[in-house]
Amino acid sequence: MTGIGRRPEAAADHDRAGSAALSPDLADDLAEDLYENAPCGNLVTLPDGRIAKVNATLLRWVGRTREELVGLRFADLLSVGGRIYHETHLAPLLSMHGEVNGVALELLTADGGRLPVLLTATVREGRDGRDPLTRMTVFDARERRAYERELLRAGKAAHEARDRAQRLATTLQRTLLPPVLTAPRGAEVAAHYHHASPDEVGGDFYDLFPLSDDRWGLFLGDVCGKGAEAAAVTSLTRYTLRAAAVYDPDPAAVLDNLNTVLNQEFQGGQPRFCTVVFGVLTPEGDGYAATLASGGHPPALLLRADGAADYLRTPEGQLIGILPHANIVTTTAHLGPGDTLLLYTDGLTEARTGTAHDRYEETALLEFATALAPASAPEVITAVTRLLDDFGEGLEDDAAVLAVGVPRPAGAR
């Protein structure tokens, strides 16, 4: 018990001190001082909006005397925008609900400045049948306004930085892809690149280029990773494939050369590798012979003129850049009139679909191609582009597609 050990005289003195602290006069003085010098502005307005009472804190903030403000309409203290808001929103809300909270306004100061404040107001019925009074409390919002401006500035700077990064990524990505694809004589070609993220440079790549008057090289692949490092590997890969094909156009030799370059370039550091298919098109009969070498890449699709479709599988091909000597598998197919060869990266077959978010996978792509065949190279790329768009957010990775076909003779069905 707290009273044990206390002398009766001391207890009486304590009770008298407590009574003195709570005396009506002292309580009134404290209440008045708290109102006048509160850390916030206080004022009371009459039903017609005229100020009836204002505390010293608010007078200091706006730099005016009590005589100047009492009798003045509260709306006259506001900026032009604040007056409009007061008439169209604040006053009607107070009339309907009897209170408002946290309204941002600007008070005009005597020196012509503006003081940002947050206002809370409550309408209280007057006593003895008197008209209701509106009690208002305003808080100095200068620091908050400065903080908000800093947030806006930082947000704008971040937005501009992201725009610059996206422009840089787009520009860099564009340099890693051929601006124009020229089709071999008597053939047609089309391609499409789908960016999964505008903020990052992807690692997918493709190209089609002449090796001689009657022989063309083509490739499509996917470098591991994204960003600047992946872009550097992509650039090295494209340059190496083109240079190696000029030296020895055999598709397996081209990929073996690339494997050696990647192993030497990144020896001792983090390995950089890719999946890639390299092919050579050579005139053959009424079309072209396509010889493809694969280094761990998804199999190419062949859409036939008779409406059939099938994969050109190379199941033993290994990733390029991982092992000193990669196993590279080659296959050959004939492209006749109405046939189209489709190369693609795994962004297409690994897209998630449906409510179960299952992978699209090769079986679904084969069904899609079978339903599409026969189709020209531009028709195939248009259909695949539409398919990629339909995946929406399920398309988590970049996807590149390249199609080469031999058109039917004019008038042929």
DAVEN-V539539 format. One line per field, one symbol per residue. ss: DSSP state (h for helix, s for strand, l for the rest). burial: 1 if it has 9 or more other C-alpha atoms within 8 Angstrom, else 0. A space follows every 50 residues. Layout:
ss = ???
burial = ???
//
This chain:
ss = lllllllhhhhhhhhhhhhhhllhhhhhhhhhhhhhllllssssslllls sssslhhhhhhhlllhhhhlllshhhhslhhhhhhhhhhhhhhhhhhlss sssssssslllllsssssssssssllhhhlllsssssssslhhhhhhhhh hhhhhhhhhhhhhhhhhhhhhhhhhllllllllllllsssssssllllll lllsssssssssllssssssssslllhhhhhhhhhhhhhhhhhhhhhlll hhhhhhhhhhhhhhhllllllllsssssssssssllssssssssslllls ssslllllsssslllllllsllllllllsssssssllllssssslhhhhl lssllllsslhhhhhhhhhhhhllllhhhhhhhhhhhhhhhhhhllllss sssssllllllll
burial = 00000000001000000000000001100000101111011111111011 11011111100111000011011110011001101110011111000111 00001111100001111111111101000001111111111100100000 00000000000100110011011101110010100011111101110101 11111111111000111111111101100110111011011001100010 11111111111110010000111111111111100011111111111011 11111011111101001111111001011110011111111111101111 11100000111000110011011111110110001001001001110111 1111111000000
//
